[in-house]
Amino acid sequence: MWKRKTVSCNHTVSAFLWHIRLMTRSAHPSSSSGVKRTGPLRGLFALRHSRAGIAATWREESAFRQEVCVAVVLMPVAFLLLVSAAEHVLLAASLLLVLLVQLINSSIEAAIDRISLERHELFGHAKDCGSAAVTVAIVIGAMTWGVIGGSLAWQWLRAHL
């Protein structure tokens, strides 16, 4: 009876270690075993993909690096300004929106480049639309910062001039 429990226990430990090994394999699709992640750890594995995407975009896209640098400078400013909580959120969200749209644009460009490097009217149209989306996000950010920051600048100028 004791041996039977030991064998069962060893089998359980082996199964557990096998499951842990499956769960901790690289989250990249080309190196995974095709097992779909489920359960509470799924979010942690999704974060690996997110980190990899941000790192790849940082390496490949100079525009993304520039936008991150602007966000790093302006994000603290967004929370240091003497404005309402909603305005803090709007300022920060406008910065994050630019980064979000740039990541999406980069993924569109990477997918198109993966399909084919040849020139095609639809490929150009898709890339142009992605670029236009980034421009719209930047305009939204500039408008947000202009309205909120401009109001503060105007108040400061009236008080000090």
N, C-alpha and C positions, 0 to 999 in steps of 0.2 A: 504494500500500500504506500509506503513512504517513497519508494522508487517511482511509482506511478505519479505521485504529486510532483516529484522533482522533474520528471520528464515533462509533465504538463506545465510546470513553472518555466522550465527552459524553453519550451515551445512558445509560451506567452511572451517571455523576454525577447526571444528571437523575432517574433511577429511584431512586437513593439519597436524594436530597433530597426527592423525593415521599414516599418511605417514612418519612423522618424527620418530615416535615410531618404525615403521618397519625398517627404515634406521639405527637406532641407536641400534638395538638389537645386541646381541653378534654375531660376525662374524663366530663363530665356527659352522660347519655344523650340529652337533648334536643338537644345540639349536636354529638354525634358523628355520623360518617357511617355508623354501623351496623356498622363493622368490629370484629370481636371481637379483643381484644388477646391475643397469645400470646407465649411466649418469656420470657426472663429479665426484661424490663422490665415485664411484666404486674403484678408486685408493686408497682412504683412507681406505676403508674396506679391500682391498688387503694388505695394510700395517699391519693391525691387524693380519692377517694370517702369514705374514712374521715375525713379532715380536714374535708371539707365537711359530713359528718353531725354531727361533734362541734361544729363552728361553728354549724350550724343549731340544734342542741339547746341550745347555750349561749345563743343569741339568744332562743329561744322558750320555754324552760322554766326558771322560777325555781328549781324544786326541784333541777334538775341543777346550776345555778350554786351553790346552797347545798351540795350534796353534794361538788362539786369543791373548794370552799373548805375543807370539813372534811377531805377527803383531802389537800389541800396541807399542812394543819397536822399531820395525824396520820402521814403517810407518813414524814417524817424521824424521828418518834418511834418508829415501828415498827422502824427500823433502829438507833436509838440505845439502845434498851432492852437490858439485859444478859440476853438469853435465847438459846436455841439457834437455829441456822440455820432449822430447821423452824418455830419459832415466829415468827421474822422473816417468813418466807414466808406463814404463816397470817395474820398481822396485815396485811401488805400486800395479800394476795389478798382478804381480807374487804372492804377499802376498794375495790379494783378491781371486786369483784363488785357492789357497790351501783351503781357507775357503769355497769357493763355492763347490768344489769337496767333501769336508768333509761333508757339509750339504746334498749333493745328496747321498753320501754313507750312511749317517745316515738314510735318508728316505728309502733307499732300505732295510737296515737292519730292520727298524721298520715295513715296509710292510711285509717282510718275517716272522718276529716274530709274526705279527698279523695273518698271514695265518695259521701258524702251528709252534709249538716249536719242533716238531719231526725232527730227522735228515733225510735229503734227499740230494742226490748228487747234484741236481740242485740248492737247497737252498745254499749249500756250495759254489757251483760255482759262484752264483750271489754275495754272500758276498765277496768271494775272488776277483772277478773282481772289485767290489767297492773299496776294500782295495788297489788293484793294481792301480786304478785310482788316489787315494790319493797319493800313492807313486810317480807316474809319475808327479803329480802336484808339489810335494815337490822337485823333481829333477829339474823340470823346474824353480822353484823359486831359488834353489841353483845355478843353472847354470847362471841365470840372475844376481843374486847378485854377483856371482863369477866373471863373465866377466866384469861387470861394476865396482864393488867394487875392484876387483883384479887389474884392469887397474889403478884406482886411487891410490891404495896402492903401486903399482909398481912405478908410477910417484913420489909419496911422498918419497919412499925409495931412488930412484935415486937422488932426490934433496937434501936429508939430509944425505946421506952416502958417 
